[in-house]
Amino acid sequence: MAKEHNTRALLALLSIYIVWGTTYLAIKIGVTDLPPVLFTGLRWAAAGPIMLFILLIKKYKLPNQNDIFHLGVSGLLLLGGGNGLVVFAEQTVPSGLTALLITTVPFWVVGIEAVLPQGKKINLLIILGLILGLAGVSLIFGGELKNLFDAENIEGVIGLMFAVILWSAGTLYSKYKKVTVHPLMGAATQMIIAGLFITLLGLSLGEAGEFHFTTSGFFAYLYLVVFGSLIGYGSYIYAIAKLPISLVSTYAYVNPVIALFLGWLVLDEPISIWIVAAAVIILIGVTLVKKGSQKQLSTEQRNS
């Protein structure tokens, strides 16, 4: 049974690698036509009840009052702070630069976890894997670095840095504040709470008058609800409940590579030898993090 759960968790991680690699473009399309706060809030406010309905049909247990509190905190950190600020930033920041800055997530997650009293201590394999992953992504998007402090980008870049910190904090809170419900029920609850909060914030900011679906905006919204939220976020919450957090956080390295290869496959965008080399470096880094996480787990089991 443990092996089956591990297989499901690895499949969930694989879906995060692929699905979230496509969402930067969808967000960029959405915020071109739609106000950012309502766009974000209505996405989660729609996805949460859909997932809850499916889980109730399957007779999953509802969260208790204590669960709701912890799920609310993690949901607001992850979706309100983390995702919400990414959407805000993509109004002005190019999607490539956004992807580059998001790759700092593994360092924040692993670094913060290492200093927590109950956190897992990192080993050399994990550190080396994280550095290789960052080096690979930097090789792909190195040209974007010159735009980091451009006047038109600086507000969004600051927003992205806060997004990374809040997302990392929410990830760790979700990992260590155990709840009594299935991870998917936890994800549904997080989406509902965060979605309602962000939607109310958007309404209070007067965005309702600016919210008018265009064809491209509607399809971007629909894509994010189904793939980014129901499949992607559900998989993320399941994966961090079942796998070492250092391994799950490597999605931030793989997503940009997936986005580039999809651009080549679907839009005939060129791929250079440097991009192929960078992809290999990133995959080696992810492999090292996986091996380091397994070694970390084995050490903990021997010491327990």
C-alpha positions in Angstrom: 0.0 0.0 0.0 2.9 2.4 0.8 4.4 1.7 -2.6 1.0 2.4 -4.3 0.7 5.8 -2.4 4.3 6.6 -3.4 3.5 5.9 -7.1 0.4 8.1 -7.0 2.4 10.9 -5.4 5.1 10.6 -8.1 2.4 10.7 -10.8 1.0 13.8 -9.0 4.5 15.4 -9.1 4.7 14.5 -12.8 1.4 16.3 -13.5 2.7 19.4 -11.7 5.8 19.3 -13.8 3.7 19.3 -17.0 0.6 21.2 -16.2 2.1 24.2 -14.3 4.6 24.6 -17.1 1.7 25.7 -19.3 0.0 28.1 -16.8 2.4 31.1 -17.1 1.1 31.7 -20.7 -2.5 31.3 -19.6 -2.1 33.8 -16.8 -0.3 36.3 -19.1 -3.2 36.0 -21.6 -5.8 36.4 -18.8 -4.4 39.5 -17.2 -4.2 41.2 -20.6 -8.0 41.4 -20.6 -9.1 40.9 -17.0 -8.4 42.7 -13.7 -5.9 40.6 -11.7 -7.5 40.2 -8.3 -11.0 39.1 -9.5 -9.3 37.0 -12.2 -7.4 35.2 -9.5 -10.2 35.0 -6.9 -12.9 33.7 -9.3 -10.6 31.0 -10.6 -10.2 29.5 -7.2 -13.8 30.2 -6.1 -14.9 28.1 -9.1 -12.4 25.3 -8.8 -12.9 24.7 -5.0 -16.6 23.9 -5.0 -16.2 21.7 -8.1 -13.6 19.6 -6.4 -15.6 19.6 -3.1 -18.7 18.3 -5.0 -16.7 15.5 -6.6 -15.1 14.5 -3.3 -18.5 14.5 -1.5 -19.9 12.2 -4.1 -17.0 9.9 -3.4 -17.9 10.2 0.3 -14.6 11.9 1.5 -14.8 13.3 5.0 -15.3 17.0 5.5 -12.7 19.0 7.5 -13.4 19.8 11.2 -13.2 23.3 12.7 -9.5 23.0 13.5 -8.7 21.7 10.0 -10.5 24.6 8.4 -8.4 27.1 10.4 -5.1 25.5 9.3 -6.3 25.0 5.7 -7.4 28.6 5.6 -4.0 29.9 6.7 -2.1 27.7 4.2 -4.6 28.5 1.4 -4.3 32.3 1.9 -0.5 32.0 2.0 -0.3 29.8 -1.1 -3.1 31.1 -3.3 -3.8 34.6 -1.9 -0.1 35.6 -1.4 1.8 33.2 -3.7 -0.4 32.8 -6.7 -2.2 36.2 -6.4 1.1 38.1 -6.5 2.3 36.1 -9.5 -0.9 37.2 -11.4 -0.3 40.8 -10.3 3.3 40.7 -11.4 2.5 39.2 -14.8 0.7 42.4 -15.7 4.1 44.0 -16.4 6.8 41.3 -16.0 7.5 39.0 -19.0 6.6 35.4 -18.5 10.2 34.2 -19.0 11.5 36.5 -16.2 8.6 35.3 -14.0 9.6 31.7 -14.6 13.2 32.5 -13.7 12.3 34.2 -10.4 9.9 31.4 -9.5 12.9 29.0 -9.7 14.1 30.4 -6.4 11.2 28.6 -4.6 13.3 25.4 -3.9 16.0 27.4 -2.1 13.4 29.2 0.1 11.5 26.0 0.8 14.5 23.9 1.7 16.3 26.7 3.5 13.3 27.6 5.7 12.6 23.9 6.4 16.2 23.3 7.5 16.0 25.9 10.3 12.6 24.7 11.6 12.9 22.7 14.9 11.0 19.7 13.3 12.4 20.3 9.8 14.5 17.9 7.7 18.2 18.7 7.4 19.5 18.9 3.9 22.4 16.9 2.6 25.1 17.5 -0.1 23.2 15.8 -2.9 20.1 18.0 -2.3 22.2 21.2 -2.2 24.1 20.2 -5.4 20.9 19.2 -7.2 19.3 22.6 -6.3 22.3 24.5 -7.5 22.4 22.5 -10.8 18.6 23.2 -11.3 19.1 26.9 -10.8 22.1 26.9 -13.1 20.2 25.2 -15.8 17.2 27.6 -15.7 19.6 30.6 -15.6 21.3 29.2 -18.8 17.9 29.2 -20.5 16.7 32.6 -19.3 20.1 34.3 -18.7 19.1 37.1 -21.1 16.2 38.0 -19.0 18.4 39.0 -16.1 19.2 42.4 -17.7 15.5 43.2 -17.4 15.3 42.5 -13.7 15.7 46.1 -12.6 14.0 47.8 -15.5 11.7 50.6 -14.3 8.6 49.0 -15.8 9.4 45.6 -14.2 10.6 46.6 -10.7 7.1 46.7 -9.1 6.3 43.3 -10.5 9.7 41.8 -9.6 9.2 42.9 -6.0 5.8 41.3 -6.0 7.3 38.1 -7.3 9.8 37.9 -4.6 7.1 38.3 -2.0 5.1 35.7 -3.9 8.0 33.2 -3.7 8.4 33.7 0.1 4.7 33.4 0.8 4.3 30.4 -1.4 7.3 28.7 0.3 5.8 29.5 3.8 2.4 28.2 2.8 4.0 25.0 1.4 5.8 24.3 4.7 2.7 25.3 6.8 0.7 22.8 4.8 3.3 20.1 5.2 3.8 20.4 8.9 0.3 21.5 10.2 -1.3 18.1 9.9 -5.1 17.9 9.2 -7.4 14.9 9.5 -8.8 15.0 6.0 -7.5 13.7 2.7 -5.1 16.0 0.9 -7.6 16.6 -2.0 -10.3 17.6 0.5 -7.7 19.9 2.0 -6.9 21.4 -1.4 -10.7 22.0 -2.1 -11.1 23.8 1.3 -8.0 25.9 0.7 -9.4 26.9 -2.8 -12.8 27.8 -1.4 -11.5 30.0 1.5 -8.8 31.7 -0.6 -11.1 32.1 -3.6 -13.8 33.8 -1.5 -11.3 36.1 0.2 -9.6 37.2 -3.0 -12.9 37.7 -4.8 -14.2 39.9 -2.0 -10.9 41.8 -2.1 -11.3 42.3 -5.9 -14.9 43.6 -5.5 -13.8 46.0 -2.7 -11.1 47.4 -5.1 -13.8 48.1 -7.7 -12.7 45.6 -10.2 -16.2 44.3 -11.0 -16.7 47.1 -13.5 -13.6 46.1 -15.4 -14.4 42.4 -15.5 -15.6 41.5 -19.0 -14.7 38.2 -20.6 -13.1 38.3 -24.1 -12.8 35.0 -26.0 -9.1 34.6 -25.1 -9.7 35.7 -21.5 -12.5 33.2 -21.0 -10.4 30.3 -22.4 -7.4 31.3 -20.3 -9.7 31.4 -17.2 -11.3 28.0 -18.1 -7.9 26.4 -18.6 -6.6 27.7 -15.3 -9.7 26.5 -13.4 -9.5 22.9 -14.8 -5.8 22.3 -15.4 -4.0 24.9 -13.2 -6.4 24.5 -10.2 -8.3 21.2 -10.2 -5.5 19.1 -11.6 -2.3 21.1 -10.8 -3.1 22.4 -7.3 -4.8 19.2 -6.2 -1.7 17.3 -7.3 0.6 19.7 -5.5 -1.2 19.4 -2.2 -1.3 15.6 -2.5 2.4 15.5 -3.4 3.7 17.6 -0.5 1.7 15.5 1.8 3.3 12.3 0.5 6.8 13.2 -0.8 9.9 15.0 0.6 9.4 18.7 0.1 12.8 19.2 -1.4 11.8 16.8 -4.2 8.3 18.4 -4.8 9.9 21.9 -5.0 11.9 20.9 -8.1 8.7 21.6 -10.1 10.0 25.2 -10.3 12.9 24.1 -12.4 11.0 21.7 -14.7 8.1 24.0 -15.5 10.2 26.5 -17.6 11.6 23.6 -19.6 8.2 22.1 -20.2 7.0 25.6 -21.4 9.9 25.9 -23.8 9.4 22.4 -25.3 5.6 23.0 -25.7 6.4 26.2 -27.5 8.7 24.2 -29.9 6.1 21.4 -30.3 3.0 23.5 -30.7 4.2 26.9 -32.0 7.4 25.9 -33.8 9.5 28.1 -31.5 13.2 27.5 -32.0 15.2 25.5 -29.5 19.0 26.0 -29.4 21.7 23.6 -28.3 22.0 25.7 -25.1 18.4 25.0 -24.2 18.9 21.2 -24.7 22.0 21.4 -22.6 20.2 23.3 -19.9 17.4 20.8 -19.9 19.9 18.0 -19.3 21.5 19.9 -16.4 18.1 20.5 -14.8 17.1 16.8 -15.1 20.5 15.8 -13.5 19.8 18.3 -10.7 16.3 16.9 -10.2 17.7 13.3 -10.1 20.3 14.4 -7.5 17.5 16.0 -5.3 15.5 12.8 -5.6 18.4 10.6 -4.6 19.3 13.0 -1.7 15.7 13.0 -0.5 15.7 9.2 -0.5 19.0 9.2 1.4 17.5 11.7 3.8 14.4 9.5 4.4 16.6 6.4 4.9 18.7 8.2 7.5 15.5 9.4 9.4 14.1 5.8 9.4 17.4 4.4 10.8 17.4 7.0 13.6 13.8 6.6 14.5 
